[in-house]
């Protein structure tokens, strides 16, 4: 180029994406992982176990500065091997544990649900479904729903012809108003509801809408775990408007993975309660011992007063 020889680069970077001749995307995935891990230090700098920013601020920091790095170029690397793709959720899992303050023994799906961070694989599915909608817009004449398309074109054509001689207004009219012809239209609409549905091929936009709804419903279902007690939407750690130590304490109690928990030969073992010294310090017992099983905002104050925080 311009009488100058260009050096050979096996893995060039173009628009922030590292290309590779094998199309494995391993170089780019390793690059975004290293970049994402460096930015994880930002979360560690602004929050600890008992101090720092609340879970909402930490989550906003992650979704603004770290997750976009992990997802950059996902339209290309989504076809990479499972081994390479499995490296990305580890960074997100580390961020979710910082956000919630939950222990490393806690399963990843519980941590993500508590932090209201959708898994990366589900987000990629949403992105691919969205691409289907874009394809539909670029080639709308070749959609599968020929019947609806021809009907819509026919209605628009008739309205245009009528508009040459009459003024046409589109207006919604309630069925109970006794206008001429409205009763007939209402009767025909009711008869149409009782008829069998016509079998037809779904359009790209309908497929995208249904896929998005299914993924959102799947994500909002609490993880199945014998120790996890939350039965609400994702983001339990964010729903408590309190300081950092209160949020992490409630999240650890909800997960069942507290400091007093250990594993031996596949069995969970809790330390004895430092107040009773007779009963195992399970999360349920700690709440009962504090006397506030149904008042989570007061749990931290009572656990601290009773000297039970070393078990959480």
C-alpha positions as CSV (number, residue, x, y, z in Angstrom):
1,X,0.0,0.0,0.0
2,X,1.5,3.3,-1.2
3,X,4.8,1.5,-2.0
4,X,5.0,0.1,1.5
5,X,4.7,-3.5,2.4
6,X,2.1,-4.3,5.1
7,X,3.2,-6.7,7.8
8,X,1.5,-10.0,8.1
9,X,-0.8,-10.2,11.1
10,X,-2.4,-13.6,11.8
11,X,-4.9,-12.2,14.3
12,X,-5.7,-8.6,13.2
13,X,-8.1,-6.4,15.1
14,X,-10.8,-4.8,13.1
15,X,-13.4,-2.5,14.7
16,X,-12.4,-3.9,18.1
17,X,-12.9,-7.5,17.1
18,X,-9.9,-9.8,16.9
19,X,-10.1,-12.0,13.8
20,X,-8.7,-15.4,13.4
21,X,-8.3,-17.6,10.2
22,X,-9.9,-20.6,11.9
23,X,-13.0,-18.7,12.8
24,X,-12.9,-20.1,16.3
25,X,-13.1,-16.7,18.0
26,X,-11.0,-17.9,20.8
27,X,-8.6,-14.9,20.5
28,X,-11.4,-12.4,20.8
29,X,-13.1,-14.3,23.6
30,X,-9.8,-14.4,25.6
31,X,-9.4,-10.7,24.9
32,X,-12.8,-9.6,26.2
33,X,-12.4,-11.9,29.2
34,X,-9.1,-10.3,30.2
35,X,-10.6,-6.9,29.7
36,X,-13.7,-7.7,31.7
37,X,-11.7,-9.1,34.6
38,X,-9.6,-6.0,34.8
39,X,-12.8,-3.9,35.1
40,X,-14.1,-6.2,37.8
41,X,-11.6,-4.5,40.1
42,X,-13.8,-1.4,39.8
43,X,-16.5,-3.3,41.7
44,X,-14.1,-4.5,44.3
45,X,-12.8,-0.9,44.9
46,X,-16.3,0.5,45.6
47,X,-17.8,-2.3,47.7
48,X,-16.7,-4.9,50.3
49,X,-18.6,-7.3,52.6
50,X,-19.6,-4.7,55.2
51,X,-19.0,-1.4,53.4
52,X,-19.4,0.4,50.1
53,X,-22.0,0.9,47.4
54,X,-25.3,-0.8,47.5
55,X,-26.3,-3.7,45.2
56,X,-28.2,-1.4,42.8
57,X,-25.2,0.8,42.2
58,X,-22.9,-2.2,41.7
59,X,-25.3,-3.8,39.2
60,X,-25.5,-0.5,37.3
61,X,-21.7,-0.3,37.2
62,X,-21.5,-3.9,35.8
63,X,-24.2,-3.5,33.2
64,X,-22.6,-0.2,32.0
65,X,-18.9,-1.0,32.0
66,X,-18.4,-4.7,32.1
67,X,-21.2,-6.6,30.4
68,X,-21.0,-4.6,27.1
69,X,-17.3,-5.7,26.9
70,X,-18.3,-9.4,27.3
71,X,-21.0,-9.1,24.7
72,X,-19.1,-7.1,22.1
73,X,-19.0,-9.1,18.9
74,X,-21.4,-11.8,20.2
75,X,-23.1,-11.7,16.7
76,X,-19.9,-13.3,15.4
77,X,-18.6,-15.5,18.3
78,X,-22.0,-17.0,19.2
79,X,-21.0,-20.0,17.0
80,X,-17.8,-20.6,18.9
81,X,-17.2,-23.9,20.7
82,X,-18.9,-24.5,24.1
83,X,-15.5,-24.5,25.8
84,X,-14.8,-21.0,24.7
85,X,-18.3,-19.7,25.4
86,X,-18.2,-21.2,28.9
87,X,-15.4,-18.8,29.8
88,X,-17.6,-15.8,29.5
89,X,-20.2,-16.6,32.2
90,X,-17.4,-17.0,34.8
91,X,-16.7,-13.3,34.6
92,X,-20.3,-12.5,35.0
93,X,-20.6,-14.9,37.9
94,X,-17.7,-13.2,39.7
95,X,-19.4,-9.8,39.2
96,X,-22.7,-11.1,40.5
97,X,-21.0,-12.4,43.7
98,X,-19.5,-9.0,44.2
99,X,-22.9,-7.4,43.7
100,X,-24.7,-9.6,46.1
101,X,-21.9,-10.5,48.6
102,X,-22.9,-14.1,48.4
103,X,-20.4,-16.8,49.1
104,X,-18.5,-18.9,46.5
105,X,-20.2,-22.1,47.6
106,X,-23.6,-20.7,46.4
107,X,-24.7,-22.0,43.0
108,X,-24.2,-19.6,40.1
109,X,-27.9,-19.6,39.1
110,X,-28.9,-18.4,42.5
111,X,-26.4,-15.6,42.5
112,X,-27.5,-14.4,39.1
113,X,-31.1,-14.5,40.0
114,X,-30.4,-12.6,43.3
115,X,-28.5,-9.9,41.3
116,X,-31.1,-9.8,38.5
117,X,-28.5,-10.5,35.8
118,X,-29.8,-12.6,33.0
119,X,-27.3,-15.4,31.9
120,X,-25.3,-14.5,28.8
121,X,-26.6,-17.5,26.8
122,X,-30.3,-16.3,27.3
123,X,-29.3,-12.8,26.2
124,X,-27.6,-14.2,23.0
125,X,-30.9,-16.1,22.2
126,X,-32.8,-12.8,22.5
127,X,-30.3,-11.2,20.2
128,X,-30.6,-13.9,17.6
129,X,-34.4,-13.7,17.7
130,X,-34.1,-10.0,17.2
131,X,-32.0,-10.6,14.1
132,X,-34.9,-12.7,12.7
133,X,-37.1,-9.6,13.0
134,X,-34.6,-7.5,11.1
135,X,-34.6,-10.1,8.3
136,X,-38.4,-9.9,8.2
137,X,-38.2,-6.1,7.8
138,X,-35.6,-6.3,5.0
139,X,-37.7,-8.9,3.1
140,X,-41.3,-8.3,4.2
141,X,-42.8,-9.5,0.9
142,X,-41.6,-13.0,1.5
143,X,-43.1,-13.6,4.9
144,X,-44.9,-16.9,5.6
145,X,-48.2,-15.2,6.5
146,X,-49.5,-14.6,3.0
147,X,-53.2,-14.6,4.0
148,X,-52.8,-11.7,6.5
149,X,-50.5,-9.8,4.2
150,X,-53.0,-10.0,1.2
151,X,-55.9,-9.1,3.5
152,X,-54.1,-6.0,4.8
153,X,-53.1,-4.9,1.3
154,X,-56.7,-5.4,0.1
155,X,-58.1,-3.3,3.0
156,X,-55.7,-0.5,2.4
157,X,-56.4,-0.5,-1.4
158,X,-60.2,-0.3,-0.8
159,X,-59.8,2.5,1.7
160,X,-57.7,4.4,-0.8
161,X,-60.3,4.0,-3.6
162,X,-63.1,5.1,-1.3
163,X,-61.1,8.2,-0.1
164,X,-61.4,9.7,-3.6
165,X,-65.1,10.2,-3.2
166,X,-65.6,10.2,0.6
167,X,-63.9,11.4,3.7
168,X,-62.8,8.4,5.7
169,X,-62.1,8.4,9.5
170,X,-60.8,5.5,11.5
171,X,-62.5,5.4,14.9
172,X,-63.0,2.8,17.6
173,X,-66.7,2.5,18.5
174,X,-67.9,0.6,21.6
175,X,-70.2,-2.3,20.8
176,X,-73.1,-1.1,23.0
177,X,-73.6,2.1,21.0
178,X,-76.6,1.7,18.7
179,X,-75.2,3.0,15.5
180,X,-76.4,1.7,12.1
181,X,-74.5,-1.3,11.0
182,X,-72.5,-1.6,14.3
183,X,-74.6,-4.3,15.7
184,X,-74.1,-6.4,12.5
185,X,-70.3,-5.9,12.7
186,X,-70.3,-6.8,16.4
187,X,-72.3,-10.0,15.7
188,X,-69.9,-11.0,13.0
189,X,-66.9,-10.4,15.3
190,X,-68.4,-12.6,18.0
191,X,-69.1,-15.4,15.4
192,X,-65.5,-15.2,14.2
193,X,-64.2,-15.7,17.8
194,X,-66.1,-19.0,18.1
195,X,-64.7,-20.4,14.8
196,X,-61.6,-22.6,14.7
197,X,-58.3,-20.8,14.3
198,X,-56.8,-20.9,10.8
199,X,-53.6,-22.8,10.6
200,X,-50.9,-20.6,9.2
201,X,-47.1,-20.0,9.3
202,X,-45.9,-17.5,12.0
203,X,-44.2,-14.4,10.8
204,X,-40.7,-13.4,11.9
205,X,-42.0,-10.7,14.2
206,X,-44.4,-13.2,15.9
207,X,-41.7,-15.7,16.4
208,X,-39.5,-13.1,17.9
209,X,-42.3,-11.9,20.2
210,X,-43.1,-15.5,21.4
211,X,-39.4,-16.3,21.9
212,X,-38.8,-13.2,23.9
213,X,-41.8,-14.0,26.1
214,X,-40.7,-17.6,26.7
215,X,-37.1,-16.4,27.6
216,X,-38.4,-13.7,30.0
217,X,-40.8,-16.3,31.6
218,X,-38.0,-18.7,32.0
219,X,-35.7,-16.1,33.6
220,X,-38.3,-14.9,36.1
221,X,-38.8,-18.4,37.5
222,X,-36.9,-18.8,40.8
223,X,-34.1,-21.5,40.7
224,X,-35.1,-24.8,42.2
225,X,-32.9,-25.3,45.3
226,X,-33.8,-26.8,48.7
227,X,-32.1,-23.9,50.5
228,X,-33.3,-21.0,48.4
229,X,-36.4,-19.4,49.8
230,X,-37.2,-16.5,47.5
231,X,-40.4,-16.9,45.4
232,X,-40.4,-13.5,43.8
233,X,-39.0,-11.9,40.6
234,X,-35.2,-11.6,40.0
235,X,-33.3,-9.0,42.0
236,X,-33.9,-9.9,45.6
237,X,-30.7,-8.2,46.6
238,X,-31.8,-5.0,44.9
239,X,-35.3,-4.9,46.4
240,X,-34.1,-4.2,49.9
241,X,-33.4,-0.4,50.2
242,X,-30.7,-0.5,52.8
243,X,-27.0,-0.3,53.2
244,X,-24.4,-2.8,51.9
245,X,-24.1,-5.0,55.0
246,X,-27.9,-5.4,55.4
247,X,-28.3,-6.4,51.7
248,X,-25.5,-9.0,51.8
249,X,-26.8,-10.4,55.1
250,X,-30.3,-11.0,53.8
251,X,-29.0,-12.4,50.5
252,X,-26.8,-15.0,52.3
253,X,-29.7,-16.0,54.6
254,X,-32.0,-16.4,51.6
255,X,-29.5,-18.6,49.7
256,X,-28.7,-20.8,52.7
257,X,-25.0,-20.5,52.2
258,X,-23.7,-18.7,55.3
259,X,-20.3,-18.6,56.9
260,X,-21.3,-21.3,59.4
261,X,-21.9,-23.8,56.6
262,X,-19.4,-26.4,55.6
263,X,-19.4,-29.6,53.6
264,X,-18.2,-33.0,54.6
265,X,-18.5,-36.1,52.4
266,X,-21.2,-34.4,50.4
267,X,-23.3,-33.4,53.5
268,X,-23.9,-29.8,54.6
269,X,-22.9,-29.1,58.2
270,X,-23.8,-26.0,60.2
271,X,-22.0,-24.8,63.3
272,X,-23.9,-24.6,66.5
273,X,-25.7,-21.3,67.3
274,X,-23.5,-19.1,69.4
275,X,-26.5,-18.0,71.4
276,X,-28.2,-21.3,72.0
277,X,-25.1,-23.5,71.7
278,X,-27.4,-26.5,71.2
279,X,-29.1,-26.0,67.8
280,X,-27.4,-25.9,64.4
281,X,-27.1,-22.3,63.1
282,X,-29.2,-22.8,59.9
283,X,-30.7,-19.7,58.3
284,X,-34.2,-20.6,59.6
285,X,-32.9,-21.0,63.1
286,X,-30.9,-17.7,63.0
287,X,-34.1,-15.9,62.0
288,X,-36.1,-17.6,64.7
289,X,-33.4,-17.0,67.2
290,X,-33.4,-13.3,66.3
291,X,-37.2,-13.3,66.7
292,X,-37.8,-11.7,63.3
293,X,-38.6,-14.4,60.8
294,X,-41.1,-12.1,58.9
295,X,-39.3,-8.7,59.3
296,X,-36.2,-8.9,57.1
297,X,-35.3,-5.2,57.5
298,X,-34.7,-5.8,61.2
299,X,-32.8,-9.0,60.9
300,X,-29.3,-7.4,60.6
301,X,-29.8,-5.3,63.8
302,X,-30.9,-8.3,65.8
303,X,-28.2,-10.6,64.5
304,X,-25.6,-8.0,65.3
305,X,-27.0,-7.3,68.8
306,X,-27.2,-11.1,69.6
307,X,-23.6,-11.7,68.3
308,X,-24.7,-14.0,65.5
309,X,-23.1,-12.1,62.5
310,X,-20.0,-14.4,62.6
311,X,-22.2,-17.2,61.4
312,X,-23.7,-15.3,58.4
